[in-house]
């Protein structure tokens, strides 16, 4: 058995941090599908994060036999889990400080968006979802934005971001942080659905949230049949 990886490193990723918190709140073993449904993510991606938490010694897996099919994985917080002192606090502080240090000039914002685009392409490399739209949705959700989605009658797919995980950094320098996020979105599309166009990126107050990502072609066409247009009978 290999040496467990540092728990703080495992919890630095927002989705894993929330999964660990969720298991603690449930106070009982939970299946992969159950956790994925509660998180609004694809089970395949959740399974990858749970395995990473297991490698770090933070959660345990028990496989239970089913009358039919493969055994079911049940996850729970490890009895001696030591997640460390609030790793998210350090990352939040670092984000605020870096945002404060960057002046939002036209040139720096171009560089920030280009960097974000590289980050988005790298993030997409680990996508586990079945369809391109699932991969895109899961990538946005894994960052902590709690997205909802709808298809407009004009063929535009809109993600409404119901949470801003970077609100503290945004308060320091909204142009820089939101430009970075726009670049990440473009990078995700480059890798997941290059035929999709980013037609709108509306930044709003980070506390109220509700930022919009609007897409046309590609992903919008893919989900047009699955999600009824806004205003259509449910």
TALIN-V697006 format. One record per pair of residues at least 24 apart in sequence whose C-alpha atoms are under 7 Angstrom apart, sorted by the first residue. I is the first residue (numbers start at 1). GAP is how many residues later the second one is. D is the distance in Angstrom with one decimal. If there is no record, write none. Layout:
I&GAP&D, I&GAP&D
This chain:
4&51&5.4, 4&52&4.7, 4&53&6.1, 5&50&6.2, 5&51&4.6, 6&50&5.8, 7&49&5.1, 7&51&6.8, 7&76&5.4, 8&75&5.9, 8&76&5.9, 8&79&5.9, 10&42&6.7, 10&43&6.2, 10&46&6.6, 11&76&6.9, 12&75&6.0, 12&76&6.1, 14&128&6.8, 14&129&6.2, 14&130&6.3, 15&127&5.2, 15&128&6.8, 15&129&6.8, 16&33&5.8, 23&53&6.1, 23&54&6.3, 24&53&6.5, 28&48&6.4, 29&45&5.6, 29&46&5.0, 29&47&4.6, 30&44&5.2, 30&45&5.2, 30&46&6.6, 31&42&5.8, 31&43&4.5, 31&44&6.1, 32&41&6.5, 32&42&6.9, 41&97&5.6, 41&100&7.0, 42&87&6.1, 42&96&6.6, 44&84&5.8, 44&85&6.3, 45&83&5.3, 45&84&6.6, 57&24&6.3, 58&24&7.0, 58&25&6.9, 95&74&5.7, 96&72&6.3, 96&73&4.2, 96&76&6.2, 99&70&6.1, 99&73&6.2, 99&74&5.6, 99&77&6.7, 99&78&6.8, 100&72&5.6, 100&73&6.1, 104&71&6.4, 104&72&6.0, 109&67&6.4, 109&70&6.6, 112&67&6.7, 112&68&5.5, 113&66&5.6, 113&67&5.0, 113&69&6.7, 113&70&4.3, 114&69&6.2, 116&64&4.9, 116&65&6.5, 116&67&4.2, 116&68&4.4, 117&66&4.3, 117&67&4.7, 117&69&5.7, 117&70&4.0, 118&69&6.0, 119&65&5.9, 119&68&6.8, 120&64&4.1, 120&65&6.3, 120&66&7.0, 120&67&4.1, 120&68&4.6, 121&66&4.6, 121&67&5.2, 121&69&6.7, 121&70&5.6, 124&64&5.6, 124&67&6.2, 124&68&6.6, 132&60&5.8, 132&61&6.4, 133&86&5.6, 136&56&6.9, 150&77&6.6, 150&79&6.9, 150&80&6.8, 151&69&6.9, 151&73&6.4, 151&76&6.4, 151&77&6.6, 151&78&4.8, 151&79&6.3, 152&77&4.9, 152&78&5.3, 153&76&5.1, 153&77&6.4, 155&61&6.5, 155&65&6.2, 155&66&6.9, 156&58&6.4, 156&59&5.6, 156&60&4.8, 156&64&5.8, 157&57&5.8, 157&58&5.0, 157&59&6.2, 157&63&4.7, 158&54&6.7, 158&55&5.6, 158&56&4.5, 158&57&6.3, 159&53&5.7, 159&54&5.1, 159&55&6.5, 160&50&5.6, 160&51&5.8, 160&52&4.8, 160&53&6.6, 161&48&6.5, 161&49&5.0, 161&50&5.2, 161&51&6.3, 162&47&5.5, 162&48&5.1, 163&46&5.3, 164&42&5.6, 164&45&5.8, 167&39&5.0, 167&40&6.5, 170&36&6.8, 178&25&6.8, 193&25&6.6, 193&26&6.9
